[in-house]
Amino acid sequence: MKSLKAKFKKCESQDWSKSDEKLLQAVELNDPERVAALILKKGLTPAKLDPEGKSAFHASAMRGSVECLEVMLAHGVDVTLTDGAGFNALHLAARHGHPECVKRLLQEKVSVDGTDSYGRTALHHAAVSGCISCMETLWDFKACLNCRDGDGSTPLILAAQMSRVELCRFLIQRGAETDARDAQGRTALMLACESDSVETVEVLLRGGANINIAD
């Protein structure tokens, strides 16, 4: 498989410039005033991808730079665009545990159940990252609890696999299917047992997980 760098090697089509690089650096420094100045004076596009498949917009979500994100939203950035790895800004915010960015993006009508290139929603990413605040925000915006990714995993299955006890409890209390199976026929309980997380197993059992299911 070609690397992301090779995939985005066509710098001519991306037209990546020093000004674009300065915008990305301003986000990394969490400098919203600099971000605003560069967009206004240089007419930059915050969601433009560099040769590595990154953009200033996606970096702001990934780093939790809410103020930088606000500036870009005010200038009409396309919130649906994905980075070189197939993640949109909402996926990145949830993946890196930034609930304020998650909320702000959802307020811009970003699809709460939109999937990345692996078939995962933001709720899947919150389950993996272990961010209960992100999960609560996604739930408030009606995220699907039982969506399956490319491997057939639901957010509960991933949370159990990662031994995210509180997240498992949260999902079960809100109606997540405890006995859903992934593509290999494994349930959240099976994966919790494999990870030797007694607390996770107890939460799943109290939530009604079936101990008699075989993979």
N, C-alpha and C positions, 0 to 999 in steps of 0.2 A: 504494500500500500504506500502510495506517495505521501511524503510528509506534508504538513500544512504549509511549510515554507515553500516546498515545491509547487504545491497547489496554487499558492498565491504569488508565484514568481513573476507573473505578468504585471510588473510594476507599471507598465504603460497603461494598461486598462484600468488599474486602480488609481494611477496618477498620484501616488503618494509623494508628498512634498515635505520640506523642512517645517513649513507652517503646520501641517497636519501632525508632525511629530511633536511640535511645541504644544499643540492642543492636548495630545495624549499625555505629555509630561505635566501639564497644568492639572489634569485630573489626578494623576498619581501624587501630586503635591497637595491635592484638595484645595485648589485655588479657584473658586468660582468667578471671581472678578477677572482673572486672567482668561478663564474660559470664555466669558462673555465678550471680552475685548477681542479675542482672536476670531470668534465667530462673526462679530459685527464688522471688524476692520478687514478681515481676510475672506469673508464669505465662505467659511469652511463648512463642511458637512460632517457633523459629529459621528455619524454612523459609518463613515467610510472605513473600509478595512485596510490595514497595513499588509505588507507581504507575509506576515505571520498569522493573519486572520483576526487581528484585534482591532478594536476601534475605541475612540475616546468615550463614546456612549456606553458601550459594553463594559469598559473598564470602570466607569463610574458606578454601575450597578454591582459589579464584582467587588469593588472596594468599599461599597457602602457610602459613597460620596453623594449624599442626598442633595446638597446645595448645588453641586455641579450638575447633577441630574436635572434639577429644577430649571437651571439655565437652559439646558438643551431642550427640555420639553417646551419651554417658553418660545423657543425658536423653531418649533415644529418638526423636531426629529421624528423619523418614522420608527415608532416603537415596536413594530412587528419584525424588523430586520434581525437576522441571526448573524452570529460571528462565524469564523471559519470552521468551528467545531460543531456548528448546528444548534447552538444555544441562543435563545433570545435574552433580552435583559432581565426578564422576570425569572427565567431559569437560573441565571447567574446570581441574582440577588438571593434567591432561596438556597441555592447550592453553597453560597458562602455565608449564609446566616445573617442577612441584613433586612429585618422586618420593615423598617421605615421605607426602604427602597421598594420592597415588595408591595406595600400599601400604596405608595405613590404611583407605581406603574399600573396597578389594578384600577386606580382612580382614572387613569387615562384610557380605560376600556381595553387594556391588554387581555386577551383571552386567558382566563384562569386555568383552563384545561388544555391549552395549547401544548403540543408535544415537540420535543427536540428530535434530533436525528436518530436517537436510540428509542424513541417512543415514550420517553418519560415526561411527565408533567412537572410543574413547579412543586406540587405536593410530594412527588417521588423524591425530588432533590432535597426538600426540607426534611424528609424522613431519613435520608442518608446523612445530611449535615447535622441532624440532631437539634435543629432550631425550633423549639416549641412555639416561640413568638411568631415565626414565619408560618408555621402550620396553623396557628390560631387565626392569623390574618387571612390566609387562603380559605379556611373554613368559613370565615365571615363573608367571603365573596363567593360562597357556594361551590367550592372546589369539589370535584368528584372523588369520593373516598376510595372507590374500588376500580379506578382506571388501571389498566395493565400496560406495562412497558413492553419492549420488544422481546423480553425473556418471559413474559407472562406474569411478572411480579407486580403486586399491588403495593401501595405505600406501606401498608401494615406488614407485608412480607419483608420488605426492605428494612423497616424499623426493627423487626424482630431479629433479622439477620445481623443487624448492627448493634443489637442489645440496647436499643433506645427504649428503656422501660416507660418513661413518662409519655413518650410519643405513642407507644403502643396503647397505653391506657387511654390517652386522649382520643385516638382513632376508634377504639372499641366503644367507648362511651357515646360516641356520635354515630354509631351504627355501621362501622366497617365490618365487612364479612370476615369472620375469624378463620373459616376453613377454606378460603380461596386457595387454589393451587397455582404454582408457576408452571412454566412449560415442561418442567421435569417432574411434575406431579407433587412437588413439595409444598407443604403448608407453612404458615408462620411458626406454628408450634414445633414442627420438625427442625426448622432452621434455628430456632431459639435453643433447642436441645443440643444441636450441633455446636453452637457457640458457648455452651455451658453456662448460660445466663439463667440462674435459678429464678431471679426476680421476674425476668421476662416471661419465663414459663408459667410462673404463678399468675401473672396478670392475664395471660392468654387463657389459662384454665378457668379463672374466675369469670372471664368474658365468654365462656361457653365453647372453647375450642375442643374439638373431638379428638380424643386420644387414640381412637381405634382406626383412624384413616391410615392407609398404607400408600407409600409412593410407588 
